[in-house]
Amino acid sequence: MNSFPVGMPHYLALSAVLFTLGVLIVIIRRNLIVILMGIEIMLNAGNLAILAFSRYWNDSTGHVYV
């Protein structure tokens, strides 16, 4: 009984928010460890977008790539 299905636009919006957060962290912070964490957030956002497209096209290649 799924009353609110989560679709590809939701995943892509979350990916965009995470990527923006990572960019802001890299720009604002001065600490090297925090900057690396921001870069990791951006990489995870990209992985989430790849998985969303892979799920949308019913192709497991994206899962293997991530």
C-alpha positions in Angstrom: 0.0 0.0 0.0 2.4 2.6 -1.2 0.5 5.9 -1.2 3.5 8.0 -2.1 5.7 6.3 -4.7 9.3 7.5 -4.9 10.3 8.0 -8.5 13.3 9.1 -10.5 12.7 12.9 -10.0 12.9 12.3 -6.2 16.3 10.6 -6.5 17.6 13.2 -8.8 16.5 16.0 -6.6 18.2 14.3 -3.6 21.3 13.9 -5.7 21.3 17.6 -6.6 20.8 18.6 -3.0 23.7 16.4 -1.9 26.0 17.6 -4.6 25.2 21.3 -3.8 25.9 20.6 -0.1 29.2 19.0 -1.0 30.2 22.0 -3.2 29.3 24.4 -0.4 31.4 22.4 2.1 34.4 22.4 -0.2 34.1 26.1 -0.9 33.4 27.3 2.7 35.6 25.0 4.9 39.3 25.2 5.4 40.0 21.9 7.1 41.4 19.3 4.8 39.4 16.4 6.4 36.1 18.3 6.0 37.0 19.2 2.4 37.6 15.5 1.7 34.2 14.7 3.3 32.6 17.3 1.0 34.2 15.7 -2.0 32.9 12.3 -0.8 29.4 13.7 -0.6 29.7 14.9 -4.2 30.8 11.5 -5.3 28.0 9.8 -3.5 25.5 12.2 -5.2 26.9 11.2 -8.6 26.5 7.5 -7.6 23.0 8.1 -6.6 22.1 9.7 -9.9 23.7 6.8 -11.8 21.7 4.4 -9.8 18.5 6.3 -10.4 19.0 6.2 -14.2 20.0 2.6 -14.0 16.8 1.7 -12.2 14.7 3.8 -14.5 16.1 2.1 -17.6 16.0 -1.4 -16.0 19.7 -1.9 -16.7 22.1 -3.4 -14.1 25.2 -1.8 -15.7 24.8 1.2 -13.5 24.8 -0.9 -10.4 28.0 -2.6 -11.4 29.6 0.7 -12.2 28.7 2.2 -8.9 
